[in-house]
Amino acid sequence: MAAQKKDIDEKQGTATVGPEDMKTTIKWDVANMRTSYANVCNVSSTREEFTVLFGINKTWNPEQRELTVDMSDRIILNPFAAKRMALLLSNVIRQYEERYGEISLETGDVNPAGKGNA
């Protein structure tokens, strides 16, 4: 139990929503967190939820015409959480590109800022 308490205490953050009197403290409990790697994702939705699927493409031969993706995780979000996630991810990608350059989906490279288009 002490280890769980330590995990919670070490991962604290604050977020301000609206006026100062609405300040909320968020405690991030990482005791049961799992880590997965994915190089493939897909998203589908219904009126009630968004489903984000994650997996790994282990294909090593670029000439191969059929790819097999090992699906590992499915995260289901309500529309509000999905929109918050989209906004957060957009902001983090913008910050990444400001630091390291534009991410090119065509070439799979990061184009350093000021170096022109790859």
Biotite code that builds the C-alpha atoms (Angstrom):
import biotite.structure as struc

atoms = struc.array([
    struc.Atom([0.000, 0.000, 0.000], chain_id="A", res_id=1, res_name="MET", atom_name="CA", element="C"),
    struc.Atom([2.893, 2.362, 0.739], chain_id="A", res_id=2, res_name="ALA", atom_name="CA", element="C"),
    struc.Atom([4.249, 1.834, -2.789], chain_id="A", res_id=3, res_name="ALA", atom_name="CA", element="C"),
    struc.Atom([0.887, 2.802, -4.271], chain_id="A", res_id=4, res_name="GLN", atom_name="CA", element="C"),
    struc.Atom([0.722, 5.929, -2.128], chain_id="A", res_id=5, res_name="LYS", atom_name="CA", element="C"),
    struc.Atom([4.249, 6.845, -3.248], chain_id="A", res_id=6, res_name="LYS", atom_name="CA", element="C"),
    struc.Atom([3.292, 6.379, -6.928], chain_id="A", res_id=7, res_name="ASP", atom_name="CA", element="C"),
    struc.Atom([0.320, 8.673, -6.475], chain_id="A", res_id=8, res_name="ILE", atom_name="CA", element="C"),
    struc.Atom([2.218, 11.354, -4.551], chain_id="A", res_id=9, res_name="ASP", atom_name="CA", element="C"),
    struc.Atom([5.116, 11.525, -7.035], chain_id="A", res_id=10, res_name="GLU", atom_name="CA", element="C"),
    struc.Atom([2.840, 12.121, -10.012], chain_id="A", res_id=11, res_name="LYS", atom_name="CA", element="C"),
    struc.Atom([0.820, 15.159, -8.961], chain_id="A", res_id=12, res_name="GLN", atom_name="CA", element="C"),
    struc.Atom([-0.115, 18.042, -11.183], chain_id="A", res_id=13, res_name="GLY", atom_name="CA", element="C"),
    struc.Atom([-2.515, 20.926, -11.092], chain_id="A", res_id=14, res_name="THR", atom_name="CA", element="C"),
    struc.Atom([-4.859, 22.171, -13.741], chain_id="A", res_id=15, res_name="ALA", atom_name="CA", element="C"),
    struc.Atom([-6.778, 25.422, -13.698], chain_id="A", res_id=16, res_name="THR", atom_name="CA", element="C"),
    struc.Atom([-10.206, 25.372, -15.260], chain_id="A", res_id=17, res_name="VAL", atom_name="CA", element="C"),
    struc.Atom([-11.963, 28.718, -15.523], chain_id="A", res_id=18, res_name="GLY", atom_name="CA", element="C"),
    struc.Atom([-11.534, 31.243, -12.703], chain_id="A", res_id=19, res_name="PRO", atom_name="CA", element="C"),
    struc.Atom([-8.887, 30.823, -9.992], chain_id="A", res_id=20, res_name="GLU", atom_name="CA", element="C"),
    struc.Atom([-11.482, 29.597, -7.482], chain_id="A", res_id=21, res_name="ASP", atom_name="CA", element="C"),
    struc.Atom([-12.064, 26.568, -9.767], chain_id="A", res_id=22, res_name="MET", atom_name="CA", element="C"),
    struc.Atom([-8.495, 25.258, -9.321], chain_id="A", res_id=23, res_name="LYS", atom_name="CA", element="C"),
    struc.Atom([-8.419, 21.451, -9.263], chain_id="A", res_id=24, res_name="THR", atom_name="CA", element="C"),
    struc.Atom([-5.588, 19.168, -8.193], chain_id="A", res_id=25, res_name="THR", atom_name="CA", element="C"),
    struc.Atom([-5.203, 16.018, -10.267], chain_id="A", res_id=26, res_name="ILE", atom_name="CA", element="C"),
    struc.Atom([-3.461, 13.005, -8.740], chain_id="A", res_id=27, res_name="LYS", atom_name="CA", element="C"),
    struc.Atom([-2.085, 10.650, -11.404], chain_id="A", res_id=28, res_name="TRP", atom_name="CA", element="C"),
    struc.Atom([-2.169, 7.104, -10.000], chain_id="A", res_id=29, res_name="ASP", atom_name="CA", element="C"),
    struc.Atom([0.383, 5.094, -12.014], chain_id="A", res_id=30, res_name="VAL", atom_name="CA", element="C"),
    struc.Atom([0.338, 1.992, -9.809], chain_id="A", res_id=31, res_name="ALA", atom_name="CA", element="C"),
    struc.Atom([-1.595, -0.096, -12.375], chain_id="A", res_id=32, res_name="ASN", atom_name="CA", element="C"),
    struc.Atom([-0.370, 1.577, -15.563], chain_id="A", res_id=33, res_name="MET", atom_name="CA", element="C"),
    struc.Atom([0.795, -0.625, -18.446], chain_id="A", res_id=34, res_name="ARG", atom_name="CA", element="C"),
    struc.Atom([3.118, 0.469, -21.235], chain_id="A", res_id=35, res_name="THR", atom_name="CA", element="C"),
    struc.Atom([2.626, -0.685, -24.818], chain_id="A", res_id=36, res_name="SER", atom_name="CA", element="C"),
    struc.Atom([4.384, 0.222, -28.062], chain_id="A", res_id=37, res_name="TYR", atom_name="CA", element="C"),
    struc.Atom([2.450, 0.769, -31.290], chain_id="A", res_id=38, res_name="ALA", atom_name="CA", element="C"),
    struc.Atom([3.515, 1.794, -34.785], chain_id="A", res_id=39, res_name="ASN", atom_name="CA", element="C"),
    struc.Atom([-0.002, 1.401, -36.234], chain_id="A", res_id=40, res_name="VAL", atom_name="CA", element="C"),
    struc.Atom([-3.286, 2.890, -35.073], chain_id="A", res_id=41, res_name="CYS", atom_name="CA", element="C"),
    struc.Atom([-6.822, 3.108, -36.373], chain_id="A", res_id=42, res_name="ASN", atom_name="CA", element="C"),
    struc.Atom([-9.927, 4.889, -35.120], chain_id="A", res_id=43, res_name="VAL", atom_name="CA", element="C"),
    struc.Atom([-13.636, 4.213, -35.547], chain_id="A", res_id=44, res_name="SER", atom_name="CA", element="C"),
    struc.Atom([-16.671, 5.801, -33.951], chain_id="A", res_id=45, res_name="SER", atom_name="CA", element="C"),
    struc.Atom([-20.352, 5.548, -33.225], chain_id="A", res_id=46, res_name="THR", atom_name="CA", element="C"),
    struc.Atom([-22.620, 8.254, -31.871], chain_id="A", res_id=47, res_name="ARG", atom_name="CA", element="C"),
    struc.Atom([-21.733, 7.242, -28.309], chain_id="A", res_id=48, res_name="GLU", atom_name="CA", element="C"),
    struc.Atom([-18.013, 6.413, -28.442], chain_id="A", res_id=49, res_name="GLU", atom_name="CA", element="C"),
    struc.Atom([-14.687, 6.508, -30.256], chain_id="A", res_id=50, res_name="PHE", atom_name="CA", element="C"),
    struc.Atom([-12.594, 3.361, -30.470], chain_id="A", res_id=51, res_name="THR", atom_name="CA", element="C"),
    struc.Atom([-8.825, 3.710, -30.905], chain_id="A", res_id=52, res_name="VAL", atom_name="CA", element="C"),
    struc.Atom([-7.008, 0.524, -31.941], chain_id="A", res_id=53, res_name="LEU", atom_name="CA", element="C"),
    struc.Atom([-3.249, 0.078, -31.518], chain_id="A", res_id=54, res_name="PHE", atom_name="CA", element="C"),
    struc.Atom([-0.942, -2.545, -32.955], chain_id="A", res_id=55, res_name="GLY", atom_name="CA", element="C"),
    struc.Atom([2.479, -3.400, -34.326], chain_id="A", res_id=56, res_name="ILE", atom_name="CA", element="C"),
    struc.Atom([3.399, -3.922, -37.960], chain_id="A", res_id=57, res_name="ASN", atom_name="CA", element="C"),
    struc.Atom([6.318, -6.355, -37.766], chain_id="A", res_id=58, res_name="LYS", atom_name="CA", element="C"),
    struc.Atom([6.831, -6.594, -41.538], chain_id="A", res_id=59, res_name="THR", atom_name="CA", element="C"),
    struc.Atom([10.535, -6.386, -42.294], chain_id="A", res_id=60, res_name="TRP", atom_name="CA", element="C"),
    struc.Atom([10.430, -6.845, -46.081], chain_id="A", res_id=61, res_name="ASN", atom_name="CA", element="C"),
    struc.Atom([9.429, -3.600, -47.865], chain_id="A", res_id=62, res_name="PRO", atom_name="CA", element="C"),
    struc.Atom([8.556, -5.624, -51.007], chain_id="A", res_id=63, res_name="GLU", atom_name="CA", element="C"),
    struc.Atom([5.925, -7.643, -49.139], chain_id="A", res_id=64, res_name="GLN", atom_name="CA", element="C"),
    struc.Atom([2.402, -6.926, -50.462], chain_id="A", res_id=65, res_name="ARG", atom_name="CA", element="C"),
    struc.Atom([0.445, -8.310, -47.508], chain_id="A", res_id=66, res_name="GLU", atom_name="CA", element="C"),
    struc.Atom([1.029, -6.804, -44.075], chain_id="A", res_id=67, res_name="LEU", atom_name="CA", element="C"),
    struc.Atom([0.035, -8.411, -40.813], chain_id="A", res_id=68, res_name="THR", atom_name="CA", element="C"),
    struc.Atom([-0.582, -6.075, -37.897], chain_id="A", res_id=69, res_name="VAL", atom_name="CA", element="C"),
    struc.Atom([-0.649, -7.592, -34.407], chain_id="A", res_id=70, res_name="ASP", atom_name="CA", element="C"),
    struc.Atom([-3.403, -5.661, -32.640], chain_id="A", res_id=71, res_name="MET", atom_name="CA", element="C"),
    struc.Atom([-2.545, -5.160, -28.979], chain_id="A", res_id=72, res_name="SER", atom_name="CA", element="C"),
    struc.Atom([-4.804, -2.552, -27.395], chain_id="A", res_id=73, res_name="ASP", atom_name="CA", element="C"),
    struc.Atom([-8.259, -1.057, -27.845], chain_id="A", res_id=74, res_name="ARG", atom_name="CA", element="C"),
    struc.Atom([-9.121, 2.158, -26.018], chain_id="A", res_id=75, res_name="ILE", atom_name="CA", element="C"),
    struc.Atom([-12.756, 3.267, -25.992], chain_id="A", res_id=76, res_name="ILE", atom_name="CA", element="C"),
    struc.Atom([-13.464, 6.944, -25.271], chain_id="A", res_id=77, res_name="LEU", atom_name="CA", element="C"),
    struc.Atom([-16.605, 9.008, -24.938], chain_id="A", res_id=78, res_name="ASN", atom_name="CA", element="C"),
    struc.Atom([-16.807, 11.915, -27.444], chain_id="A", res_id=79, res_name="PRO", atom_name="CA", element="C"),
    struc.Atom([-15.677, 14.497, -24.877], chain_id="A", res_id=80, res_name="PHE", atom_name="CA", element="C"),
    struc.Atom([-12.578, 12.542, -23.847], chain_id="A", res_id=81, res_name="ALA", atom_name="CA", element="C"),
    struc.Atom([-11.809, 11.869, -27.536], chain_id="A", res_id=82, res_name="ALA", atom_name="CA", element="C"),
    struc.Atom([-11.943, 15.581, -28.360], chain_id="A", res_id=83, res_name="LYS", atom_name="CA", element="C"),
    struc.Atom([-9.741, 16.465, -25.368], chain_id="A", res_id=84, res_name="ARG", atom_name="CA", element="C"),
    struc.Atom([-7.271, 13.788, -26.490], chain_id="A", res_id=85, res_name="MET", atom_name="CA", element="C"),
    struc.Atom([-7.252, 15.180, -30.052], chain_id="A", res_id=86, res_name="ALA", atom_name="CA", element="C"),
    struc.Atom([-6.546, 18.701, -28.768], chain_id="A", res_id=87, res_name="LEU", atom_name="CA", element="C"),
    struc.Atom([-3.788, 17.522, -26.426], chain_id="A", res_id=88, res_name="LEU", atom_name="CA", element="C"),
    struc.Atom([-2.149, 15.404, -29.125], chain_id="A", res_id=89, res_name="LEU", atom_name="CA", element="C"),
    struc.Atom([-2.301, 18.285, -31.643], chain_id="A", res_id=90, res_name="SER", atom_name="CA", element="C"),
    struc.Atom([-0.586, 20.587, -29.147], chain_id="A", res_id=91, res_name="ASN", atom_name="CA", element="C"),
    struc.Atom([2.146, 18.054, -28.345], chain_id="A", res_id=92, res_name="VAL", atom_name="CA", element="C"),
    struc.Atom([2.787, 17.413, -32.066], chain_id="A", res_id=93, res_name="ILE", atom_name="CA", element="C"),
    struc.Atom([3.022, 21.180, -32.704], chain_id="A", res_id=94, res_name="ARG", atom_name="CA", element="C"),
    struc.Atom([5.558, 21.533, -29.854], chain_id="A", res_id=95, res_name="GLN", atom_name="CA", element="C"),
    struc.Atom([7.555, 18.539, -31.151], chain_id="A", res_id=96, res_name="TYR", atom_name="CA", element="C"),
    struc.Atom([7.718, 20.026, -34.664], chain_id="A", res_id=97, res_name="GLU", atom_name="CA", element="C"),
    struc.Atom([8.789, 23.414, -33.283], chain_id="A", res_id=98, res_name="GLU", atom_name="CA", element="C"),
    struc.Atom([11.718, 21.681, -31.552], chain_id="A", res_id=99, res_name="ARG", atom_name="CA", element="C"),
    struc.Atom([12.735, 19.030, -34.080], chain_id="A", res_id=100, res_name="TYR", atom_name="CA", element="C"),
    struc.Atom([11.170, 19.960, -37.424], chain_id="A", res_id=101, res_name="GLY", atom_name="CA", element="C"),
    struc.Atom([8.140, 18.903, -39.398], chain_id="A", res_id=102, res_name="GLU", atom_name="CA", element="C"),
    struc.Atom([7.151, 15.238, -39.296], chain_id="A", res_id=103, res_name="ILE", atom_name="CA", element="C"),
    struc.Atom([6.833, 13.928, -42.872], chain_id="A", res_id=104, res_name="SER", atom_name="CA", element="C"),
    struc.Atom([4.369, 11.071, -43.249], chain_id="A", res_id=105, res_name="LEU", atom_name="CA", element="C"),
    struc.Atom([5.543, 10.490, -46.855], chain_id="A", res_id=106, res_name="GLU", atom_name="CA", element="C"),
    struc.Atom([9.217, 9.947, -46.052], chain_id="A", res_id=107, res_name="THR", atom_name="CA", element="C"),
    struc.Atom([8.976, 8.856, -42.434], chain_id="A", res_id=108, res_name="GLY", atom_name="CA", element="C"),
    struc.Atom([11.545, 11.518, -41.528], chain_id="A", res_id=109, res_name="ASP", atom_name="CA", element="C"),
    struc.Atom([11.623, 14.633, -39.408], chain_id="A", res_id=110, res_name="VAL", atom_name="CA", element="C"),
    struc.Atom([12.551, 17.661, -41.520], chain_id="A", res_id=111, res_name="ASN", atom_name="CA", element="C"),
    struc.Atom([14.599, 20.024, -39.322], chain_id="A", res_id=112, res_name="PRO", atom_name="CA", element="C"),
    struc.Atom([13.174, 23.544, -39.196], chain_id="A", res_id=113, res_name="ALA", atom_name="CA", element="C"),
    struc.Atom([14.599, 25.847, -41.844], chain_id="A", res_id=114, res_name="GLY", atom_name="CA", element="C"),
    struc.Atom([15.944, 23.046, -44.067], chain_id="A", res_id=115, res_name="LYS", atom_name="CA", element="C"),
    struc.Atom([13.211, 23.202, -46.730], chain_id="A", res_id=116, res_name="GLY", atom_name="CA", element="C"),
    struc.Atom([10.930, 20.373, -47.746], chain_id="A", res_id=117, res_name="ASN", atom_name="CA", element="C"),
    struc.Atom([12.336, 16.863, -47.946], chain_id="A", res_id=118, res_name="ALA", atom_name="CA", element="C"),
])
